[in-house]
Amino acid sequence: MKSVTAVINIAALKANIETIKGFTPQSKIIAVVKANAYGHGLITVAQALTDQVDAFAVARLPEAMELRAAGITKPVVLLEGFLNDEDIPTISAQGFFTAIHDMEQIEAIERTAIAKPIHAWLKIDIGMHRLGASREQVQQMKQRLEQSSKIVQPIGLISHLSVADTHGMEDYNQEQIAYFFEVAKDFTGDLCLANSAGIISWPQARTAYVRPGIIMYGISPYPDKTGPDLGLQPVMTLKSSIIAIRKVKKGDRVGYGAAWTAPYDTILGIVAAGYGDGYPRTMPNGAPVLINGRYAPTAGHVCMDMLFVDLGPESKDKIGDEAILWGQGLPVEKIPYELVCRIMPRVNMEVQA
């Protein structure tokens, strides 16, 4: 038996894209595959979706180059833009689309010799205060881009909603959307605003292009909903096996730091997965693990290669039984969903059609 396996369900991935298209049928889809496609495998996901989506989005140039090396010819958008002047000729040669969020980037393009003009999306700050032109910079940057012979015309406009998934912040989200469209009145190029939560909850944010990220992988962006609540299917299932069974008495202290004390006589299962696989040491006691159709709580600190599960005093579980850490039957939202991005290289990756 394998210790830890991440099963990537391609049928679920494709079904999620169709669900997303149902939310926003008039929009073109830019599939966000940054951070190794949220841990699901950059090339695996891109190759599976190349006929279903219109473009891909990554954070950094090396990710875009990986896509091209794998034969992906669809447009690729650099959401963070570029970090160095040396990147500009590559962006030009490969035909990548790049966000432009700072005047220094425009100046860098103007002073760099390139083979062909670059596709650019002006990125504006509508409230995230992370990247993007400020209100005072927008018109100046727009004018410089439109006057440049090194930029493909017309330029696009892109931004990011920071609270589309946050209850109680609806007014602030409305302000962000209104400001984006106020600026957009002066643009004739493509618009791109809605992220995952924007796609689902904010119809007015569904522009010509939308950028599904976390929802592509069957994960909800909302704190009070899971992917299945939204009609999505989990794409990754992380599973392992019980490799040992231990009986403990009430009062026995378990694991490093004696972080869990048995409140009753019970049976522990030792599961072959730990923080060396991407399941964090800091996971609190009681996190659910799916074993034989029921949720069993973790007990004690997670070790590098193993973790403890309280199977209960009446347990009939056996060595070799499957333990699902998240995925099919156990939505990852019940534990921190960013864990899908933390899968370590030693985990077996199994692609399931």
C-alpha positions in Angstrom: 0.0 0.0 0.0 1.1 3.5 -0.8 1.7 5.9 2.1 0.2 9.1 0.8 -1.5 9.7 -2.6 -3.1 12.8 -4.1 -5.7 11.6 -6.6 -6.4 14.3 -9.2 -9.9 13.8 -10.7 -9.9 15.2 -14.3 -13.6 14.5 -14.8 -14.4 16.6 -11.7 -12.1 19.4 -13.0 -13.9 19.5 -16.4 -17.3 19.3 -14.7 -16.4 22.3 -12.5 -15.5 24.4 -15.6 -18.8 23.6 -17.1 -20.5 24.7 -13.8 -18.5 27.9 -13.9 -19.6 28.6 -17.5 -23.2 28.2 -16.3 -22.7 31.1 -13.9 -21.2 33.3 -16.6 -22.1 32.0 -20.0 -21.3 35.3 -21.8 -17.7 35.5 -20.5 -14.5 34.0 -21.7 -12.6 31.8 -19.1 -9.1 32.5 -18.0 -8.2 29.5 -15.9 -5.9 30.4 -13.0 -3.2 27.7 -12.7 -0.6 29.6 -10.6 1.2 27.8 -7.7 1.3 24.5 -9.6 -2.4 24.8 -10.3 -3.2 25.2 -6.6 -1.1 22.1 -6.0 -3.0 20.0 -8.5 -0.3 19.9 -11.2 0.3 22.8 -13.6 0.7 20.8 -16.7 -1.8 18.1 -15.8 -4.5 20.8 -15.3 -3.6 22.9 -18.3 -3.5 20.0 -20.7 -6.9 18.7 -19.4 -8.5 22.1 -19.9 -6.9 23.5 -23.1 -10.0 22.8 -25.1 -12.4 24.1 -22.5 -11.0 27.5 -21.6 -9.8 30.6 -23.5 -6.6 31.4 -21.6 -4.5 30.5 -18.6 -3.2 32.8 -15.8 -0.1 32.4 -13.7 1.7 34.6 -11.2 5.3 34.4 -12.6 7.2 34.0 -15.8 8.7 30.6 -15.1 5.2 29.2 -14.7 4.3 30.6 -18.1 7.4 29.1 -19.7 6.5 25.7 -18.3 3.2 25.9 -20.1 4.8 26.8 -23.4 7.4 24.0 -22.9 4.6 21.5 -22.4 3.0 22.6 -25.7 0.3 24.9 -24.4 -0.4 27.5 -27.1 -3.4 29.3 -25.5 -2.8 32.9 -24.3 -1.1 33.0 -20.9 -1.6 36.0 -18.6 1.1 37.1 -16.1 -1.1 38.3 -13.2 1.9 39.9 -11.3 3.4 41.3 -14.5 7.1 41.0 -14.8 9.8 41.5 -12.2 12.9 42.3 -14.2 13.8 44.1 -17.5 15.4 40.9 -18.7 11.9 39.2 -18.7 10.5 41.6 -21.3 12.0 40.1 -24.5 10.8 36.7 -23.4 7.3 38.0 -22.8 7.3 39.6 -26.3 8.7 36.5 -28.1 6.3 34.1 -26.4 3.2 36.3 -26.8 2.4 36.4 -23.1 -0.2 38.8 -21.8 1.1 40.9 -18.9 -0.5 43.0 -16.2 1.1 46.4 -15.9 0.6 47.8 -12.4 3.4 50.4 -12.1 4.8 53.2 -14.2 8.3 51.7 -13.9 7.1 48.7 -15.8 6.0 50.9 -18.7 9.4 52.7 -18.7 11.1 49.4 -18.7 9.2 48.3 -21.8 9.9 51.5 -23.6 13.7 51.2 -23.1 13.9 47.5 -24.0 14.4 46.2 -27.5 11.7 43.6 -28.4 10.8 41.6 -31.4 7.1 42.4 -31.4 4.6 44.4 -29.3 3.4 43.1 -26.0 -0.2 42.4 -25.0 -0.9 44.5 -21.9 -3.7 44.7 -19.3 -3.5 47.9 -17.1 -4.0 46.7 -13.6 -5.8 49.2 -11.3 -6.1 49.2 -7.5 -9.8 49.2 -6.7 -9.4 48.5 -2.9 -7.1 45.6 -2.4 -4.1 47.9 -2.0 -1.7 45.2 -3.2 -0.9 45.8 -6.9 -2.3 48.3 -9.3 -2.3 51.8 -10.5 -3.8 54.3 -8.0 -6.6 56.7 -8.9 -4.0 59.4 -9.4 -1.9 57.2 -11.8 -4.6 55.6 -14.0 -4.9 58.2 -16.7 -1.2 58.9 -17.0 -0.4 55.2 -17.3 -3.2 54.6 -19.7 -2.0 57.4 -21.9 1.6 56.1 -21.9 0.5 52.6 -22.8 -1.7 53.8 -25.6 1.1 56.0 -27.1 3.7 53.2 -27.0 4.5 51.4 -30.3 5.7 48.5 -28.1 2.2 47.7 -26.7 -0.6 45.9 -28.6 -3.6 48.1 -28.9 -6.2 48.4 -27.5 -5.0 47.7 -23.9 -7.1 45.8 -21.5 -8.2 46.6 -17.9 -7.9 44.2 -15.0 -8.3 44.3 -11.3 -9.1 42.1 -8.3 -12.1 42.1 -5.8 -10.9 41.8 -2.3 -14.1 41.2 -0.4 -16.4 39.5 -2.9 -16.4 36.5 -0.5 -16.8 38.4 2.7 -20.2 38.7 4.4 -20.9 42.2 5.8 -18.7 43.9 3.2 -21.2 44.0 0.4 -21.2 47.8 0.3 -17.4 47.9 -0.1 -17.5 45.3 -2.8 -20.1 47.4 -4.6 -17.8 50.4 -4.4 -15.0 48.4 -5.9 -17.1 47.2 -8.8 -18.5 50.7 -9.4 -15.0 52.3 -9.5 -13.7 49.6 -11.9 -16.5 50.4 -14.4 -16.0 54.1 -13.9 -12.5 53.7 -15.2 -13.5 51.1 -17.8 -15.7 53.8 -19.6 -12.4 55.1 -21.2 -11.2 51.7 -22.3 -12.0 49.9 -25.6 -9.9 46.8 -24.8 -10.9 43.7 -22.9 -12.1 43.9 -19.3 -11.4 41.3 -16.6 -12.7 41.6 -13.0 -14.5 38.7 -11.5 -12.5 36.2 -9.5 -14.0 33.0 -8.0 -16.4 34.7 -5.6 -17.2 37.4 -8.1 -18.2 34.8 -10.6 -20.6 33.2 -8.2 -22.1 36.1 -6.2 -21.7 39.2 -8.2 -23.2 39.1 -11.7 -22.3 42.8 -12.4 -18.6 41.8 -12.0 -18.8 39.2 -14.8 -16.9 41.0 -17.5 -15.8 39.8 -21.0 -13.1 37.7 -19.2 -13.4 36.1 -15.8 -10.7 34.4 -13.7 -11.9 31.3 -11.8 -9.2 30.1 -9.4 -10.1 28.1 -6.3 -13.6 27.1 -7.6 -12.0 25.3 -10.6 -10.7 22.8 -8.1 -14.0 22.3 -6.4 -13.3 24.5 -3.4 -15.6 27.2 -2.1 -14.2 30.7 -1.5 -16.8 31.3 1.3 -16.2 30.5 5.0 -19.7 29.0 5.4 -20.0 26.9 2.3 -18.2 23.9 0.7 -17.6 23.2 -2.9 -20.5 20.7 -3.1 -22.8 23.4 -1.6 -22.1 25.3 -4.8 -22.5 22.4 -7.2 -18.7 21.8 -7.5 -16.8 18.6 -7.2 -13.5 18.2 -5.3 -10.6 17.6 -7.8 -8.0 16.5 -5.3 -8.4 13.7 -2.8 -5.5 13.2 -0.4 -5.5 9.7 1.1 -3.3 7.4 3.1 -3.7 4.2 5.2 -3.8 3.1 8.8 -0.4 1.4 9.5 -0.9 0.6 13.2 -3.6 0.3 15.8 -3.0 1.3 19.5 -5.2 0.9 22.5 -4.9 3.6 25.1 -6.4 4.1 28.5 -8.2 7.1 29.9 -5.5 9.6 31.0 -2.8 8.4 28.6 -0.8 11.2 27.0 -0.3 10.9 23.3 2.4 12.2 20.9 5.0 14.9 21.0 4.6 17.3 23.8 1.8 15.1 25.2 -0.5 17.4 23.3 -3.5 15.1 23.7 -4.7 13.2 26.7 -7.2 10.4 26.2 -10.5 11.4 27.8 -11.7 7.7 27.9 -10.4 4.3 27.0 -10.1 4.3 23.2 -8.4 3.0 20.1 -5.9 5.1 18.1 -5.1 4.6 14.4 -1.7 5.6 13.2 -2.0 7.1 9.7 1.0 7.2 7.4 0.8 11.0 6.6 2.4 13.9 8.3 3.9 17.4 7.9 6.5 15.9 5.6 3.7 15.4 3.2 2.0 18.7 3.7 -0.4 18.0 6.5 0.6 20.7 9.0 2.1 19.9 12.5 -0.1 22.7 13.8 -3.3 21.1 12.8 -5.5 21.3 16.0 -6.8 18.2 17.8 -10.1 17.1 16.4 -9.5 17.8 12.7 -11.6 15.3 10.8 -10.2 12.3 8.9 -12.6 10.1 6.8 -12.2 6.5 7.7 -14.7 3.8 6.7 -17.4 6.3 6.0 -17.2 8.3 9.2 -15.2 11.3 10.5 -12.6 10.4 13.0 -10.8 13.2 14.9 -7.1 13.7 15.0 -5.4 13.4 18.4 -2.1 15.1 19.3 0.6 16.8 17.3 1.1 15.7 13.7 4.5 14.0 13.2 6.7 14.3 10.1 5.5 11.0 8.7 2.5 10.0 10.7 -0.6 11.3 12.6 -2.9 10.0 15.3 -6.6 9.5 14.8 -9.0 8.6 17.6 -11.0 5.7 16.2 -13.2 5.4 19.2 -13.5 2.6 21.8 -15.8 0.4 19.6 -13.6 0.7 16.5 -13.4 -2.3 14.1 -11.0 -0.5 11.8 -8.0 -2.5 10.6 -4.4 -1.9 9.5 -4.5 -1.1 5.8 -7.9 0.7 5.9 -8.0 3.9 3.8 -7.8 7.3 5.5 -9.0 10.3 3.5 -7.4 13.6 4.7 -9.5 15.7 2.4 -11.3 15.5 -0.9 -14.1 13.1 -1.9 -16.4 12.7 1.1 -14.4 15.3 3.2 -14.4 18.8 1.7 -11.0 20.5 2.3 -12.9 23.5 3.5 -13.5 21.7 6.8 -9.8 22.2 7.4 -7.6 25.0 6.0 -8.2 24.8 2.2 -4.9 26.3 1.4 -3.4 22.9 2.2 -4.0 21.8 -1.4 -1.0 24.2 -2.3 1.3 22.6 0.3 1.5 19.0 -1.1 5.2 17.9 -0.8 7.1 16.3 -3.6 7.3 12.9 -2.0 3.5 12.5 -2.2 2.4 10.2 -5.0 0.3 12.0 -7.6 -2.3 9.9 -9.4 -4.3 11.3 -12.3 -7.7 9.8 -12.6 -9.6 10.4 -15.9 
